[in-house]
Amino acid sequence: MRYGTKVRSEACRRMLAGERVEAVAGELEVSQATLYRWKRQALVDAGQKPGVKSYEPDELGRARQRIKDLERELEVVKAATALFNGEDTLRPKGSSRSPRG
């Protein structure tokens, strides 16, 4: 289940203020496991525990996304090059007719 940012921030605020996870779970109807995970991340974000902050950019994730973007761009360039070199013939989408030669 997905919870809104208001629910998550309220739960984290209360847990970091010292409320027991069990009490917050009962009131907000969020599982204890989810609250423990949120609390652990809130402690990292507050600098009280080591780890990757949730709002810091993930360098590896950005690099992977950049690679995907560049691969897509390369495919477009290859297709355009083939088209302009006469190596490929464009057919209407869904067409089953072979190109005239």
Protein Blocks (a to p, Z undefined) as FASTA:
>chain_A
ZZdfklmmmmmmmmmnopafklmmmmnopafklmmmmmmmmmmmnopagcddfkbccfkl
mmmmmmmmmmmmmmmmmmmmmmmnopaccddehiabdcdZZ
